[in-house]
Amino acid sequence: MLSYRHAFHAGNHADVLKHLVLVRALELLCAKDKPLWYIDTHAGAGHYALGHGPAAQHAEHEHGIARVWSAPQLPPALARYRELVKSLNGGGALRRYPGSPLLADAVLRPQDRLWLHELHPTDAVALAREFRGQGARVRVVDGDGLAGLRALLPPQPRRALVMIDPSYELKEDYRGVITALREAHRRFASGVYLLWYPLLARREPRELAKRLDALGLGQWLHARLTVRTASVDAGLFGSGMFVLNPPWQLQEALAECGETLVRLLARPGEGQFRLDAGGGD
């Protein structure tokens, strides 16, 4: 859907959950010396200015990263995520929010590669500009990331983290991510797959959550953060992150962050953090 621009939502509560999980998962995978591929199916524009343009229209970051930015005594995984966002702001004030590709690049090492897909032509150009000069280490692909997975899996180093993060503006996206996840797992069963989805007062997100838990593809974690009570007028009241083949210790790290996420990001008395695991022997 070429009308969607993530800039309007940059740094909101959903980005905080999504990127907390992404950063911690990548750091755990990078604890091993072997090379790793990072594959992003919907990479976006790279970074987003928060003080002007689309991100400033609704200023969703004020109820997201801005609350984490100044919070004291964060759990280690949340503190590390904030540290990376601050470093990508040059150590100064919060002026821009880095998307998944910049956060991943900040964690990954010289021997790792990034494959970044973006279908929106304006954002694809911005993303390519962001990574100009990195050579073969970073490949920006102007096209459909879910379709692009077929050409990349299995990866050459046999280690990869795949980030699946569509806009969900079309109902077909909810079915499409299940199909893509099944196909990707068939091609590369040992990969780590992160799938983000919105929580809305609609049937499709509820059904997607149930289908993810019932996939039966291996071990999984399912984190859900709500920041206000669900209603038809609430809009995006939360989001979910489903992790297939989660790295060891990821569950413990996220569990430590749940109470803090609710305290910082949710309306008093309305928020909830839920972390489920399954697929074990």
N, C-alpha and C positions, 0 to 999 in steps of 0.2 A: 504494500500500500504506500504509494509515493507521497501521499499527503502528510504522513506522520513525521514529526520532527521531535526528537527527544529533548532538544534544547528547552522546550516549554516546561519540562518536568525535571530538569537537571538538579541533582542534589537533594531530591525529596526523600521521604522516609523509605520508599521502595528502593532507591539507589543505595541508601545506607545499608539495608539488609543484603541486597544483591552483592555489593562490593565488599562488605565484611566477609561474606562467605567466599567470594572469589579470591581475595587477598590471602586469607588463611589457608585455603586449599592449595594455592600455588606455592606458598611458602613451605608447607609440609612436603609437597612433591619435590621442591628444589633442595630438600635436605639430602637427597641422593645425588651423587655426582653425574649420573647418566643424563644425556640431553633430553629435553622435553619440548614438545610442540604445544603451543597455545592456539586454538582455533576458535574464532569468534564469528558466529553466523550473522549477527546484526550489530556491527561494531560502532556505528554512529559517527560523529564528527571528530572525535578525539578529545577535545575539551570544550567547555561552554562558559562563556562570560556571564557572570551572575548579576552585574550591576547595570546592564543595559541589554537591549535586544529581547529575544523571545523569553529567556530565563527570567527576566525582570518583570514580565507582564503579570505573572501570578506569584512570583517569588516563592515557589514551593520549597526552595532550599532553606528558607527561614524556619520551617518546621521539620527540617531534616538535618543536613550536615551542619548548619549553623548552631544547632543545639548540641551536637557532639563536639564541635570545634572548641567550645569554651568550657566543657564539662570537666570537673575534677575527678580523679581517682577512677579511671575507666578500667575494665577488665583488659588483660593483655592483648587479646585479638582485636578488640575495638580500639585500643590505644594505638596499635600498630597501623591499622587502617587510617586513623586520623593523622598519624605521623606522615604517611605517604601523601595524603591530601595536602597537608601543610607544606611538605617539601616541594610539591608540584605547584605551589603558590609562591615559591621562592622564599619561604620562611616569613612572609609578611602577612597582611590581612587576607581574609577570604574573598578573593576576587573572581576566581574561576573554579569550576568543578571538573576534574578529570573523568573521562569515561572509562569503560572497562579496558580498552587497549592501552591507555597511558598507565593505569594502575598495574596491569599485567606486565608491561615493559619495565616498570620500576622494580618489580620483584624478580623477573627472569634474568638469566645470566647470559654471557656472550655466546655460549654453546647452544642456547635455546633459540627456537624460531617462532615467529608470530604470523599467523594467516588470518587476515582481517577482511571480512566480507561486509560490504555496504551497498544497498540497492539504490538509495536516494542519491541522485547525481551530485547535488550540491554538497552533501555530507561526505560522499566518497572523495570528492576533490579536496575538501578540507582535511580529511583523514590522510590522504596521500601527502599533502603538504606537511602535516605534522611529523611524518616519519621519513621525510626526504633525507637522503644521505645515509640511510642505514643499510643500503645494499640488499643482499639476498637474505639477511636475517629477518627482515619484515617484508611481507608481501601483502599489499592492499589489492583486493579483488573487487572490482565494480560489478556486482551481480548478486544473485540469490544465494545466501549462505547455506540454506538447507540443502539445496541442490549441489552446492559446492562440496559438501561433506563427502559425497560419494567418490569424488576424485582424490580426496586426501586420506581416506581411511582404507586400510591400516596405515599409520604413519611410519616413516622410515626408522625412527629411533625406537619404535614400539612403546613409546610413552607419550601420552597427550592428555590435555584437559580441553574439553569442548564446552564453550559457553553458548547456550541457546536462549535468545532474548528477543523474540519478535514483538511487534507492536500490539498484536491481538485486536487490531481494529476490525479485522474480518473474522467471522465465526469460523471460517475454514482454518484459521491459524491454530485453534484449539485441537482440531483433529490432526493438523499437519505436524505439530510438534511430537505427538505420540508416534505417528508413522515414521518421522525422521529419527526419533530416538530408538525405535525398534530396529530400523535399518542400520543405523550407525553401530548399535550393539552387535548386530549380526556380523558386520564387517570387522569390528574391533571390540571384542567383548571385555577386554581389560582396561579400556579407556575410562577416564573420569569425566562424567557428564554433569554439567550444571544447567538446570532449566529454571528460568524465572517465569512467573505468571502473576497477573493482577488478581486481587480479590475485589470483586464487584458484586452488587446485588443482582446477579444474573445466573441463569442455569449453567452456562458454559464453564465458568471457573469452578463451580462446585463439582461438576462432572469430571473436569480435568483432574482435580485433586484426587478424586476417588480412583480414576483410571491409573494415575501415576503410582499410587500405593499398591495397586493390584497388577502391575506390569509383570512381575515375576522374572525379572532379568538378572537379579543378583542383589547384593546388599545395597541399602539406600538410607538416606537421611531426608527428612522432610521438615523444613523450618517454615513457620508461618507467623507473621507479625501483623496484628491489627492495631490501628491507632485511634479508631472510633467505632461506634456501634454501627453495624450494617443496616442500611436502609436504602430505599430506591433513590433518595436524595443525597446519599452520602458520597457518591462517586467512588473514587479509589479509596476504600477504607483500610486497605492493607495489601500485602503481597506474600507470595510464597516462593521458596527456593527448594527445588528437588535436586538431590545429589545422588547420582548413581555411581557405585564404587567409591564411596567417600574415603579419602585418605585417613589413615590411622590418626587418632587424636582430634579429628575435626569435630566430632560430636561433643567431646568434652569442652572444647574451646567455645563452641556456639552456646552450649548450655550455660556457661559462665556469663554470657552477654545478655541473656534473655531479659532478666529483671531490669537491667540498665536501659536496654532499648525501649522497654515499655515506659519506664520512668521519664526518659528524655523525650520520646517522640509521640506518645499517646496522650489523648485527652484524659484528665483525671477520672479514674474509675471506668474507663471505656476500653482500654487497650488490653491486649493479651499476646503472649509469645508461647508458641507451641512447637515442640521439637519431637518428632517421632522417628523411629528407626525400625527397619525390618529387613527381611531377605536373608537372614542368617541361617545357619544349619539347624 
